[in-house]
Amino acid sequence: DIHHTNDTLPYIILCHQARYSRGEYMETANTFCNMGYNCLVPDLRSGKEVNGVYNETTSLAVKKGLPVEYLDAEQDMIAAINYAYQKSGKKIVLVGSSYSASLALKIAASNKKIKAVLAFSPGEYFATKLNLKESIVNLEVPVFVTSSKEESSDVSVLMSDIKSKIKIHFIPASEGKHGS
């Protein structure tokens, strides 16, 4: 989904969590548009449905026999970044939820088209295929992370070595929730 406000505005890309779809951000995208951004909300190939919105990218990938694991969704996020950057010519704010928060951090560590990252409940979700903590050590863009209170100590460890001069880790006073 594209929530287009104005050709001169930058894009925020909102990426959903596992078993979800672009429906995760129905309300959030409108809020960001009201704050002066365009929003791109892709379906990532690792997902299903939320808020009555079914994940079309997962369906297409399955029909084509393509893999739909968490790491496979990285290419979908990069395609969204390239599209939004081409449309605006401005660096992107990348938002991720759960596994896509982890991918957002990983991508931002090396992709010069990223201006900042908002990561909701990032973690080491990739088993032996990727060590996220090691892959984000060179992350230099501003980062905001948060999670449920229960996840916060693991998130603190994950974020401890990144190089960004601006990194905020918000820990909720109450229980909080996983993801965005």
N, C-alpha and C positions, 0 to 999 in steps of 0.2 A: 504494500500500500504506500502511496506517495501522498503526503499531506503537504501541498505546495502553498506557501504563503506569498512568496515574492522572489523573483529571479536574483535579486541582489543579496539574499540571505544565505548563510551557511546551512549545512545539513547536520542533523543528528540522526544517526542510524541506531535503531532500537532492535536488539536481538533477543529472542525469547529463550526460555529454559527448556529442559528436556520434557518430552511428551506434550509440548505446547505448540502454539502457532503464533502468527502475527497478532492474533486476537488478544494476546497478553497486554498490548499497549494501546488498546482502543481509546482509553481516556487520557493516558499519558501523552500520546502524540499531540492531541489537541491542546494540552497544557503547554507543551514546548512550542507549538505554533504561536500561541498567544504571547509567549515570551520572546518571539522574534526569530524563530528558526523554521526551516523546512524540515520535514521528517520523512525518512525512508524506513519502512518497517517490513523487512523481508521474512518470508518463511524460510527457515533453515531446514536442510534435509534430515535432521534428526529431530523429529517432533510428531505431534498428532493433532490435538484440538484443545481449544480453550475459548470460553465465552461464545460458543456457537460458531467459531471460525475454525474450519478444518485446514490443515497444513497441506497446501497444494504441491509444494516442492517435495515433500516426503512421498506423496502419492506418485508423482512423476518419476522420482528416482527409483522407487520400488518397481514400477512398471518397466523401467529401462534396465533393471537388474543392477543398478548402481548401489554402492555401499551407503548406509545411512547411520554410521556411528558418529559419535561426537566430533572426532577429529575431521571427519569428512565434511562437516559443516563449515570448516574454515574457508574453503573455496567459495562458498556462498557469501560469506561475510566480506571476503576480499572483492568479489564481484560487485557487491553493494557499495563498497567504499569507492571502487573505481567509477561506478556509475554516478554516484553523488558528487564525486570530485570533478568529473567531466561536466556535469550539469552546472556546477557553481564556480569551479575554479578556486574554491576555498577549502582549507583543511577541515576535516570531519571530527565531530565529537562522536565517539563510539560508546554505546551503552550495551552492556551484556547482563544476562541473568543466569546464574548457576553456571553450567558448562560454557555457555556463550560469554559469560563474564571472564572466564579463564582464557578463552580464545581471544577476546578483546584485548586483554593484557598482553598476550603473546604476540598478536598482530602489531599492536602499538609499539612494541619494543624494537621493531625494525621497519615499520611502514611510515614513511615521511609524510604521508597524506593525513595522518592522525594528529589532531590538535590536543585532545584530552580524552580520558576514559572515565566512565562511571561504571563501576563493577559491583553488582549485587550478588553476594554469596559465591565469589570465586573459590576454587579449590583444585586439588590434585585429582581430577576426575578421569584421567586417561590411563590408569593402571601403569603398565610398563612401557607404553608407547611414547610418553612424554613426561619429563620432569618439569612442571610449570615453573617452580621456584627458580630453577637454573635458567630457563628460557626467558625470564623477565628481568634478570639482574641488570641489564642495560637499558631498561625502560626509563626514559627521561621526560616524557610529557606529564603534565599534571594528571593526578589520579585521585579519584574519590572512590573509596570502597566501603561497603557495609554488608551486614549479614544478620542472621539471628544472633542472639547473645550466645547461644550454645556453640555456634561456629566461629565466634570472634577470635578465640585464641589461635585456631588454625590459620585464620586469615591474617592475623598479626605476624605469624611466622612466615607465611607466604610473602608478605609485603616487606619484611625486615631488611632485605638487601638491595631493593631497587634504588636506582640512582636519582630518581625524580626529586627535584628540590621542593616540589609541591605535591605532597601526598597526605591525604586526609583519610583516616580510618574512623568512621563513626560506629560506635558500639551502642546499641539501644539500651536504655535503662530497664525496659521491660523485656519480655521473652523475644519479641520480634518475630520475623518470618523469614523463611528461605526464599531467595530470589527477589525479583523486583516487586 
